[in-house]
Structure formats: C-alpha cells, structure tokens
Amino acid sequence: MHTTTMTRLTHLRSLSSGILGITLLLPASYFMLTMTARICLGAKSPYYFFAPSFLQSPFNLFALHKAQFIIGSVLLAIVFNLSAFRGRRHWLNAAIAFQGLLLLLVLITYTLIQHLRY
C-alpha cells in the first residue's frame, strides 16, 4: 500500500513539473508560430505585435518588455525541468528541457540577427 502511494506521488510530481514547463514554453512557442506564419503565409499583424519588442532596448537587461518575458520563461522552464530530471529521471522533464534549449537557441539566434540587421 505504501509503495503504491509513493509511486503515484512520484508520477504526480513529474507530471506537475512537466505541466509547469509546458506552460512556461507557451509564450516562446507562440512567438515561433507567429514567426513561421510571417515567413510562410505573410501574416504581418501577429508578428509585428512581438517582433519590435526584441529591438526596443537591445542592451538594457532590465527593460522588462515582451522579449525578456519570452526568453525568461524559456530559461525558467529549462531550469525547473533540468532540476526535476536530475532528481527523478523522468522522460517528460528531459523532453521539455530539450525543447526549451532548442527554443532558446532559436530565440538567441533571432535576436542576434535582428541586432546585426538594424
């Protein structure tokens, strides 16, 4: 009885940290979706809602605009899920951390390209 309860709690903890990571990745995923729509379909309005915030203050780390919220939420998702993965070794935490690293790499590349471009 006690072993079954502990197993369920372990799965619940892994699932809760996974859901938190997915929630924290939503802003970056939405930005990538709007960027893809801009590139493939030419949709301008959703993209221009986010894109100028990456250029508002390129060197001020404490400006607190949309770009910093997006990058900060991705960093939090990576940190939470890597720490949960080290503690419990669940595949969902590893997958979310890996997706977060890929999103962060794309966001940093996009930001560097925008800063070099303007």
N, C-alpha and C positions, 0 to 999 in steps of 0.2 A: 504494500500500500504506500509506504513512504517513498520507495524508489519511483513509482509511477507518478506521484505528485511532483517530485523533483525533476523528472524528465519533462513533464508538462510545463513547469516553470522555466526550464532552460529553453524550450522551444518558444515560449511566450516572450522571453527576454530577447531572443534572437529576432523574432518577428517584430517586436516593438522597435528595436534599433534599426531594422530594415525599413519599416514604415517611416520612421523619422528621416532616414537617409533619402528615401524616395521623395518625401515631402520637401526636403531641402534642395533636391536637384530639380524641382519643378520650374523655378524661375530661369535657370540656365537652359533647360530643355525647351522651354517656351521661346526663349531668345533664339536658340538654334533652329527651331521650327519657323520663326518669322524670317530668319536669315535665309533659310532654304526656300521659303515661299518668295522672297525677294529675288533670289538668284534664278529659280526655275520658272516662276509664274509672273514675275514683275510686280508683285503686290508691294506697294510703297508705304502705305499708312501704318501698318503694324510694325514694320521695320524701323521707320523713322521715329516711332514712339520711343524705342530703346536706343538706337544707334547713336544719336547725338550725346547721350549721357556718357558714352565711352570717351568723348572728346572734351567734356566740359572743363575738367581740371586734370590734365594728364599727370601732373607731378605732386598734387596735393593729396596725401593719403587720407585725410580726414574730411573730405568734402561731403561724404555721405549721399551720393547720388545713386541712381539705379544700377550703374555698372559695379559699384562697390558692393551693393547688396547682392547682386548676382554672383560675383566672384566669392564674396564672403560666405554665402550659403553653400556654395560648392565646397569650399575649404572646410566648413563645419561638417558637412556630410562625409567628407573623406576622413576627417579626424575621428568622428563618432564611430564610423563603421570599421576603420582600421583598429581602433582600440577594442571594439566588440569582437572583431575577428581574432585578435591576439588572445583574448580571454576565452572565447568559446569555440572558435574554428567552425563557423557556420558558412555555408556557400553563399547565402544571400548577402551577408556582410562583405564578403570578398568581391562579389559581382557589383555591388553598389559602389564600393571603394574604387574598383577598376573603372567603372563608368564615370565616376566623379573625376578621376585622374585624366581620362580622355577628354571630358568636357572642359576641365581646367586648362589642359594643353591647347585645345582649340580656342578658348577664350583669350588666353595669353597671346597666342599667335595672331588672332584677330586684332587685339588691342595694339600689338606692336606694328602690324601692318597699317592700321589707321593712324598711328602716331607718326610713322615714317611718311605716310602719304600726305598728311596735312601739315 
